[in-house]
C-alpha cells in the first residue's frame, strides 16, 4: 500500500460517501474538504504518494502535482465533456451516452491520461438533476474500484479513450442559459432542458424589456 494517501473533496453528499470508502481502505488517509470559493489549504497534499481528487473545489497547482507520486482525479463526465457544465452540454448536444472518468492530473484541467471511463445511456427523460444523480452513482463505483487497486498495490489501468476537446468554461455555461425571442423553438427547449437545476439560477430571457428568469424548482436536488 502507498505510504501517504491524500483525498481532496467537496463538502457534499457523494464526496462524504467517497471519504467513507477511502477511510475504510486507508486508515491513515489525510483528507481536505471544502466549498467552491474556499481558500486553498496551505498544505494541499504536497509530497503525497497518491493524491486523489473527488469533486475537489480546488484546481491543484503544478507545484503540488510536481511533488506527488501519483495524482488522479475523478471527473463527473465522459471524455467528450471535460471542464465545467459537463451534464449541461451533454444534454444540450443530445449526447447518446454519458459517464464518469478517472484520469491522471496535469496543471491544465481535464487533460491528463485517462485511467478508466465508465459510460451509460442518456435517456429522453433525463434532466440535469437525473443525469447528475446517475453520474454520481457511476463515479462513486469507479472511485471504489480504483481505490481498491491502490490499496492492493496494483497498477492503475490505461484506458483506450482520451479527451476529445478542450474543457468547457463557466462563461460558456452561463451563456447557455441565455434565451432570446429570435431563437428557434427547438433551440429554446434544448437550452431550458440543459440548464434547469433545482435551487440554482436557471435559464433567462434576454429581452428589450429586461431580463425574465425562467422558474426552477426551489428544493434540494437529488445530487
C-alpha positions as protocol buffer text, in pm:
chain_id: "A"
residue {
  index: 1
  type: UNK
  ca { x: 0 y: 0 z: 0 }
}
residue {
  index: 2
  type: UNK
  ca { x: 115 y: 354 z: -64 }
}
residue {
  index: 3
  type: UNK
  ca { x: 269 y: 524 z: 238 }
}
residue {
  index: 4
  type: UNK
  ca { x: 84 y: 852 z: 209 }
}
residue {
  index: 5
  type: UNK
  ca { x: -267 y: 897 z: 67 }
}
residue {
  index: 6
  type: UNK
  ca { x: -439 y: 1236 z: 45 }
}
residue {
  index: 7
  type: UNK
  ca { x: -803 y: 1288 z: -60 }
}
residue {
  index: 8
  type: UNK
  ca { x: -946 y: 1623 z: -172 }
}
residue {
  index: 9
  type: UNK
  ca { x: -1324 y: 1655 z: -181 }
}
residue {
  index: 10
  type: UNK
  ca { x: -1610 y: 1900 z: -187 }
}
residue {
  index: 11
  type: UNK
  ca { x: -1849 y: 1935 z: 106 }
}
residue {
  index: 12
  type: UNK
  ca { x: -2143 y: 1746 z: -45 }
}
residue {
  index: 13
  type: UNK
  ca { x: -2323 y: 1411 z: -21 }
}
residue {
  index: 14
  type: UNK
  ca { x: -2134 y: 1191 z: -266 }
}
residue {
  index: 15
  type: UNK
  ca { x: -1799 y: 1325 z: -150 }
}
residue {
  index: 16
  type: UNK
  ca { x: -1886 y: 1208 z: 200 }
}
residue {
  index: 17
  type: UNK
  ca { x: -1954 y: 860 z: 59 }
}
residue {
  index: 18
  type: UNK
  ca { x: -1618 y: 862 z: -118 }
}
residue {
  index: 19
  type: UNK
  ca { x: -1449 y: 976 z: 203 }
}
residue {
  index: 20
  type: UNK
  ca { x: -1605 y: 686 z: 393 }
}
residue {
  index: 21
  type: UNK
  ca { x: -1482 y: 437 z: 135 }
}
residue {
  index: 22
  type: UNK
  ca { x: -1133 y: 587 z: 139 }
}
residue {
  index: 23
  type: UNK
  ca { x: -1110 y: 587 z: 518 }
}
residue {
  index: 24
  type: UNK
  ca { x: -1209 y: 219 z: 528 }
}
residue {
  index: 25
  type: UNK
  ca { x: -935 y: 132 z: 278 }
}
residue {
  index: 26
  type: UNK
  ca { x: -668 y: 373 z: 406 }
}
residue {
  index: 27
  type: UNK
  ca { x: -694 y: 423 z: 785 }
}
residue {
  index: 28
  type: UNK
  ca { x: -416 y: 686 z: 782 }
}
residue {
  index: 29
  type: UNK
  ca { x: -554 y: 887 z: 489 }
}
residue {
  index: 30
  type: UNK
  ca { x: -541 y: 1266 z: 513 }
}
residue {
  index: 31
  type: UNK
  ca { x: -849 y: 1447 z: 383 }
}
residue {
  index: 32
  type: UNK
  ca { x: -918 y: 1805 z: 282 }
}
residue {
  index: 33
  type: UNK
  ca { x: -1278 y: 1912 z: 218 }
}
residue {
  index: 34
  type: UNK
  ca { x: -1415 y: 2249 z: 115 }
}
residue {
  index: 35
  type: UNK
  ca { x: -1659 y: 2451 z: -90 }
}
residue {
  index: 36
  type: UNK
  ca { x: -1612 y: 2633 z: -419 }
}
residue {
  index: 37
  type: UNK
  ca { x: -1456 y: 2967 z: -336 }
}
residue {
  index: 38
  type: UNK
  ca { x: -1283 y: 2846 z: -19 }
}
residue {
  index: 39
  type: UNK
  ca { x: -914 y: 2934 z: 4 }
}
residue {
  index: 40
  type: UNK
  ca { x: -683 y: 2653 z: -87 }
}
residue {
  index: 41
  type: UNK
  ca { x: -534 y: 2483 z: 220 }
}
residue {
  index: 42
  type: UNK
  ca { x: -171 y: 2575 z: 274 }
}
residue {
  index: 43
  type: UNK
  ca { x: -64 y: 2210 z: 273 }
}
residue {
  index: 44
  type: UNK
  ca { x: -269 y: 2059 z: -5 }
}
residue {
  index: 45
  type: UNK
  ca { x: -127 y: 1709 z: -26 }
}
residue {
  index: 46
  type: UNK
  ca { x: 224 y: 1817 z: -124 }
}
residue {
  index: 47
  type: UNK
  ca { x: 458 y: 1519 z: -113 }
}
residue {
  index: 48
  type: UNK
  ca { x: 183 y: 1254 z: -103 }
}
residue {
  index: 49
  type: UNK
  ca { x: 249 y: 918 z: -261 }
}
residue {
  index: 50
  type: UNK
  ca { x: -104 y: 929 z: -401 }
}
residue {
  index: 51
  type: UNK
  ca { x: -319 y: 1243 z: -429 }
}
residue {
  index: 52
  type: UNK
  ca { x: -684 y: 1174 z: -510 }
}
residue {
  index: 53
  type: UNK
  ca { x: -933 y: 1441 z: -614 }
}
residue {
  index: 54
  type: UNK
  ca { x: -1303 y: 1359 z: -595 }
}
residue {
  index: 55
  type: UNK
  ca { x: -1503 y: 1672 z: -684 }
}
residue {
  index: 56
  type: UNK
  ca { x: -1227 y: 1885 z: -531 }
}
residue {
  index: 57
  type: UNK
  ca { x: -1324 y: 2255 z: -518 }
}
residue {
  index: 58
  type: UNK
  ca { x: -960 y: 2347 z: -581 }
}
residue {
  index: 59
  type: UNK
  ca { x: -758 y: 2337 z: -903 }
}
residue {
  index: 60
  type: UNK
  ca { x: -436 y: 2169 z: -800 }
}
residue {
  index: 61
  type: UNK
  ca { x: -132 y: 2380 z: -896 }
}
residue {
  index: 62
  type: UNK
  ca { x: 174 y: 2242 z: -1072 }
}
residue {
  index: 63
  type: UNK
  ca { x: 392 y: 2300 z: -763 }
}
residue {
  index: 64
  type: UNK
  ca { x: 179 y: 2043 z: -575 }
}
residue {
  index: 65
  type: UNK
  ca { x: 149 y: 1795 z: -862 }
}
residue {
  index: 66
  type: UNK
  ca { x: 525 y: 1806 z: -920 }
}
residue {
  index: 67
  type: UNK
  ca { x: 598 y: 1667 z: -572 }
}
residue {
  index: 68
  type: UNK
  ca { x: 328 y: 1397 z: -563 }
}
residue {
  index: 69
  type: UNK
  ca { x: 399 y: 1040 z: -666 }
}
residue {
  index: 70
  type: UNK
  ca { x: 63 y: 990 z: -839 }
}
residue {
  index: 71
  type: UNK
  ca { x: -221 y: 1242 z: -870 }
}
residue {
  index: 72
  type: UNK
  ca { x: -559 y: 1131 z: -1003 }
}
residue {
  index: 73
  type: UNK
  ca { x: -894 y: 1299 z: -1046 }
}
residue {
  index: 74
  type: UNK
  ca { x: -1249 y: 1169 z: -1080 }
}
residue {
  index: 75
  type: UNK
  ca { x: -1439 y: 1378 z: -1334 }
}
residue {
  index: 76
  type: UNK
  ca { x: -1821 y: 1370 z: -1347 }
}
residue {
  index: 77
  type: UNK
  ca { x: -1841 y: 1343 z: -1722 }
}
residue {
  index: 78
  type: UNK
  ca { x: -1726 y: 1135 z: -2018 }
}
residue {
  index: 79
  type: UNK
  ca { x: -1420 y: 1225 z: -2222 }
}
residue {
  index: 80
  type: UNK
  ca { x: -1628 y: 1434 z: -2464 }
}
residue {
  index: 81
  type: UNK
  ca { x: -1726 y: 1668 z: -2181 }
}
residue {
  index: 82
  type: UNK
  ca { x: -1427 y: 1800 z: -1985 }
}
residue {
  index: 83
  type: UNK
  ca { x: -1446 y: 2113 z: -1773 }
}
residue {
  index: 84
  type: UNK
  ca { x: -1747 y: 2295 z: -1631 }
}
residue {
  index: 85
  type: UNK
  ca { x: -2109 y: 2223 z: -1720 }
}
residue {
  index: 86
  type: UNK
  ca { x: -2048 y: 1868 z: -1842 }
}
residue {
  index: 87
  type: UNK
  ca { x: -2405 y: 1750 z: -1773 }
}
residue {
  index: 88
  type: UNK
  ca { x: -2548 y: 2063 z: -1929 }
}
residue {
  index: 89
  type: UNK
  ca { x: -2358 y: 2043 z: -2255 }
}
residue {
  index: 90
  type: UNK
  ca { x: -2424 y: 1671 z: -2288 }
}
residue {
  index: 91
  type: UNK
  ca { x: -2800 y: 1734 z: -2271 }
}
residue {
  index: 92
  type: UNK
  ca { x: -2778 y: 2040 z: -2496 }
}
residue {
  index: 93
  type: UNK
  ca { x: -2587 y: 1849 z: -2763 }
}
residue {
  index: 94
  type: UNK
  ca { x: -2815 y: 1546 z: -2736 }
}
residue {
  index: 95
  type: UNK
  ca { x: -2544 y: 1301 z: -2631 }
}
residue {
  index: 96
  type: UNK
  ca { x: -2648 y: 937 z: -2659 }
}
residue {
  index: 97
  type: UNK
  ca { x: -2409 y: 835 z: -2380 }
}
residue {
  index: 98
  type: UNK
  ca { x: -2251 y: 996 z: -2078 }
}
residue {
  index: 99
  type: UNK
  ca { x: -2035 y: 874 z: -1793 }
}
residue {
  index: 100
  type: UNK
  ca { x: -1756 y: 932 z: -1543 }
}
residue {
  index: 101
  type: UNK
  ca { x: -1381 y: 945 z: -1597 }
}
residue {
  index: 102
  type: UNK
  ca { x: -1078 y: 878 z: -1378 }
}
residue {
  index: 103
  type: UNK
  ca { x: -759 y: 1037 z: -1508 }
}
residue {
  index: 104
  type: UNK
  ca { x: -412 y: 1148 z: -1410 }
}
residue {
  index: 105
  type: UNK
  ca { x: -392 y: 1516 z: -1320 }
}
residue {
  index: 106
  type: UNK
  ca { x: -196 y: 1780 z: -1507 }
}
residue {
  index: 107
  type: UNK
  ca { x: -188 y: 2154 z: -1426 }
}
residue {
  index: 108
  type: UNK
  ca { x: -433 y: 2213 z: -1713 }
}
residue {
  index: 109
  type: UNK
  ca { x: -777 y: 2087 z: -1606 }
}
residue {
  index: 110
  type: UNK
  ca { x: -908 y: 1761 z: -1758 }
}
residue {
  index: 111
  type: UNK
  ca { x: -617 y: 1690 z: -1990 }
}
residue {
  index: 112
  type: UNK
  ca { x: -427 y: 1407 z: -1820 }
}
residue {
  index: 113
  type: UNK
  ca { x: -400 y: 1046 z: -1936 }
}
residue {
  index: 114
  type: UNK
  ca { x: -730 y: 862 z: -1886 }
}
residue {
  index: 115
  type: UNK
  ca { x: -718 y: 571 z: -1640 }
}
residue {
  index: 116
  type: UNK
  ca { x: -1074 y: 446 z: -1684 }
}
residue {
  index: 117
  type: UNK
  ca { x: -1402 y: 574 z: -1824 }
}
residue {
  index: 118
  type: UNK
  ca { x: -1746 y: 428 z: -1747 }
}
residue {
  index: 119
  type: UNK
  ca { x: -2043 y: 511 z: -1967 }
}
residue {
  index: 120
  type: UNK
  ca { x: -2419 y: 472 z: -1960 }
}
residue {
  index: 121
  type: UNK
  ca { x: -2703 y: 567 z: -2196 }
}
residue {
  index: 122
  type: UNK
  ca { x: -2870 y: 907 z: -2180 }
}
residue {
  index: 123
  type: UNK
  ca { x: -3250 y: 878 z: -2188 }
}
residue {
  index: 124
  type: UNK
  ca { x: -3502 y: 1119 z: -2338 }
}
residue {
  index: 125
  type: UNK
  ca { x: -3646 y: 1189 z: -1992 }
}
residue {
  index: 126
  type: UNK
  ca { x: -3312 y: 1278 z: -1836 }
}
residue {
  index: 127
  type: UNK
  ca { x: -3288 y: 1621 z: -1677 }
}
residue {
  index: 128
  type: UNK
  ca { x: -2971 y: 1781 z: -1544 }
}
residue {
  index: 129
  type: UNK
  ca { x: -3068 y: 1659 z: -1198 }
}
residue {
  index: 130
  type: UNK
  ca { x: -3125 y: 1298 z: -1307 }
}
residue {
  index: 131
  type: UNK
  ca { x: -2816 y: 1288 z: -1526 }
}
residue {
  index: 132
  type: UNK
  ca { x: -2604 y: 1419 z: -1240 }
}
residue {
  index: 133
  type: UNK
  ca { x: -2750 y: 1162 z: -1000 }
}
residue {
  index: 134
  type: UNK
  ca { x: -2672 y: 875 z: -1236 }
}
residue {
  index: 135
  type: UNK
  ca { x: -2324 y: 1015 z: -1298 }
}
residue {
  index: 136
  type: UNK
  ca { x: -2252 y: 1043 z: -926 }
}
residue {
  index: 137
  type: UNK
  ca { x: -2354 y: 682 z: -869 }
}
residue {
  index: 138
  type: UNK
  ca { x: -2132 y: 570 z: -1157 }
}
residue {
  index: 139
  type: UNK
  ca { x: -1839 y: 781 z: -1041 }
}
residue {
  index: 140
  type: UNK
  ca { x: -1865 y: 656 z: -682 }
}
residue {
  index: 141
  type: UNK
  ca { x: -1849 y: 295 z: -804 }
}
residue {
  index: 142
  type: UNK
  ca { x: -1549 y: 386 z: -1020 }
}
residue {
  index: 143
  type: UNK
  ca { x: -1385 y: 554 z: -719 }
}
residue {
  index: 144
  type: UNK
  ca { x: -1438 y: 241 z: -509 }
}
residue {
  index: 145
  type: UNK
  ca { x: -1278 y: 13 z: -767 }
}
residue {
  index: 146
  type: UNK
  ca { x: -978 y: 239 z: -837 }
}
residue {
  index: 147
  type: UNK
  ca { x: -921 y: 293 z: -464 }
}
residue {
  index: 148
  type: UNK
  ca { x: -921 y: -86 z: -415 }
}
residue {
  index: 149
  type: UNK
  ca { x: -649 y: -120 z: -680 }
}
residue {
  index: 150
  type: UNK
  ca { x: -439 y: 139 z: -495 }
}
residue {
  index: 151
  type: UNK
  ca { x: -500 y: -33 z: -160 }
}
residue {
  index: 152
  type: UNK
  ca { x: -383 y: -367 z: -306 }
}
residue {
  index: 153
  type: UNK
  ca { x: -76 y: -204 z: -461 }
}
residue {
  index: 154
  type: UNK
  ca { x: -186 y: -294 z: -813 }
}
residue {
  index: 155
  type: UNK
  ca { x: -101 y: -78 z: -1116 }
}
residue {
  index: 156
  type: UNK
  ca { x: -362 y: 161 z: -1247 }
}
residue {
  index: 157
  type: UNK
  ca { x: -509 y: 72 z: -1587 }
}
residue {
  index: 158
  type: UNK
  ca { x: -467 y: 278 z: -1901 }
}
residue {
  index: 159
  type: UNK
  ca { x: -790 y: 347 z: -2089 }
}
residue {
  index: 160
  type: UNK
  ca { x: -826 y: 326 z: -2465 }
}
residue {
  index: 161
  type: UNK
  ca { x: -1016 y: 656 z: -2460 }
}
residue {
  index: 162
  type: UNK
  ca { x: -881 y: 1010 z: -2442 }
}
residue {
  index: 163
  type: UNK
  ca { x: -1015 y: 1364 z: -2408 }
}
residue {
  index: 164
  type: UNK
  ca { x: -1172 y: 1479 z: -2733 }
}
residue {
  index: 165
  type: UNK
  ca { x: -1197 y: 1857 z: -2686 }
}
residue {
  index: 166
  type: UNK
  ca { x: -1080 y: 2143 z: -2466 }
}
residue {
  index: 167
  type: UNK
  ca { x: -1252 y: 2196 z: -2133 }
}
residue {
  index: 168
  type: UNK
  ca { x: -1578 y: 2391 z: -2127 }
}
residue {
  index: 169
  type: UNK
  ca { x: -1565 y: 2713 z: -1924 }
}
residue {
  index: 170
  type: UNK
  ca { x: -1804 y: 2868 z: -1675 }
}
residue {
  index: 171
  type: UNK
  ca { x: -1853 y: 3158 z: -1919 }
}
residue {
  index: 172
  type: UNK
  ca { x: -1978 y: 2914 z: -2184 }
}
residue {
  index: 173
  type: UNK
  ca { x: -2202 y: 2751 z: -1926 }
}
residue {
  index: 174
  type: UNK
  ca { x: -2356 y: 3086 z: -1831 }
}
residue {
  index: 175
  type: UNK
  ca { x: -2403 y: 3176 z: -2199 }
}
residue {
  index: 176
  type: UNK
  ca { x: -2603 y: 2856 z: -2247 }
}
residue {
  index: 177
  type: UNK
  ca { x: -2868 y: 2990 z: -2008 }
}
residue {
  index: 178
  type: UNK
  ca { x: -2946 y: 3293 z: -2227 }
}
residue {
  index: 179
  type: UNK
  ca { x: -3271 y: 3280 z: -2426 }
}
residue {
  index: 180
  type: UNK
  ca { x: -3380 y: 3528 z: -2692 }
}
residue {
  index: 181
  type: UNK
  ca { x: -3701 y: 3566 z: -2894 }
}
residue {
  index: 182
  type: UNK
  ca { x: -3520 y: 3511 z: -3224 }
}
residue {
  index: 183
  type: UNK
  ca { x: -3408 y: 3159 z: -3126 }
}
residue {
  index: 184
  type: UNK
  ca { x: -3586 y: 2864 z: -3287 }
}
residue {
  index: 185
  type: UNK
  ca { x: -3831 y: 2682 z: -3057 }
}
residue {
  index: 186
  type: UNK
  ca { x: -3614 y: 2371 z: -3061 }
}
residue {
  index: 187
  type: UNK
  ca { x: -3309 y: 2569 z: -2954 }
}
residue {
  index: 188
  type: UNK
  ca { x: -3504 y: 2725 z: -2666 }
}
residue {
  index: 189
  type: UNK
  ca { x: -3621 y: 2385 z: -2543 }
}
residue {
  index: 190
  type: UNK
  ca { x: -3271 y: 2240 z: -2564 }
}
residue {
  index: 191
  type: UNK
  ca { x: -3133 y: 2526 z: -2358 }
}
residue {
  index: 192
  type: UNK
  ca { x: -3407 y: 2502 z: -2095 }
}
residue {
  index: 193
  type: UNK
  ca { x: -3364 y: 2127 z: -2060 }
}
residue {
  index: 194
  type: UNK
  ca { x: -2988 y: 2171 z: -2029 }
}
residue {
  index: 195
  type: UNK
  ca { x: -2988 y: 2445 z: -1766 }
}
residue {
  index: 196
  type: UNK
  ca { x: -3279 y: 2387 z: -1523 }
}
residue {
  index: 197
  type: UNK
  ca { x: -3145 y: 2251 z: -1193 }
}
residue {
  index: 198
  type: UNK
  ca { x: -3322 y: 2272 z: -855 }
}
residue {
  index: 199
  type: UNK
  ca { x: -3212 y: 2554 z: -629 }
}
residue {
  index: 200
  type: UNK
  ca { x: -2975 y: 2722 z: -878 }
}
residue {
  index: 201
  type: UNK
  ca { x: -3010 y: 3008 z: -1124 }
}
residue {
  index: 202
  type: UNK
  ca { x: -3157 y: 2869 z: -1442 }
}
residue {
  index: 203
  type: UNK
  ca { x: -3223 y: 2998 z: -1793 }
}
residue {
  index: 204
  type: UNK
  ca { x: -3338 y: 3355 z: -1854 }
}
residue {
  index: 205
  type: UNK
  ca { x: -3498 y: 3558 z: -2130 }
}
residue {
  index: 206
  type: UNK
  ca { x: -3284 y: 3848 z: -2253 }
}
residue {
  index: 207
  type: UNK
  ca { x: -3541 y: 4092 z: -2391 }
}
residue {
  index: 208
  type: UNK
  ca { x: -3559 y: 4462 z: -2464 }
}
residue {
  index: 209
  type: UNK
  ca { x: -3794 y: 4496 z: -2169 }
}
residue {
  index: 210
  type: UNK
  ca { x: -3535 y: 4340 z: -1940 }
}
residue {
  index: 211
  type: UNK
  ca { x: -3432 y: 4005 z: -1801 }
}
residue {
  index: 212
  type: UNK
  ca { x: -3705 y: 3748 z: -1731 }
}
residue {
  index: 213
  type: UNK
  ca { x: -3600 y: 3446 z: -1528 }
}
residue {
  index: 214
  type: UNK
  ca { x: -3737 y: 3100 z: -1609 }
}
residue {
  index: 215
  type: UNK
  ca { x: -3863 y: 2943 z: -1281 }
}
residue {
  index: 216
  type: UNK
  ca { x: -3667 y: 2646 z: -1144 }
}
residue {
  index: 217
  type: UNK
  ca { x: -3772 y: 2408 z: -863 }
}
residue {
  index: 218
  type: UNK
  ca { x: -3681 y: 2555 z: -524 }
}
residue {
  index: 219
  type: UNK
  ca { x: -3582 y: 2240 z: -337 }
}
residue {
  index: 220
  type: UNK
  ca { x: -3278 y: 2035 z: -259 }
}
residue {
  index: 221
  type: UNK
  ca { x: -3150 y: 1846 z: -562 }
}
residue {
  index: 222
  type: UNK
  ca { x: -3117 y: 1466 z: -565 }
}
residue {
  index: 223
  type: UNK
  ca { x: -2743 y: 1505 z: -627 }
}
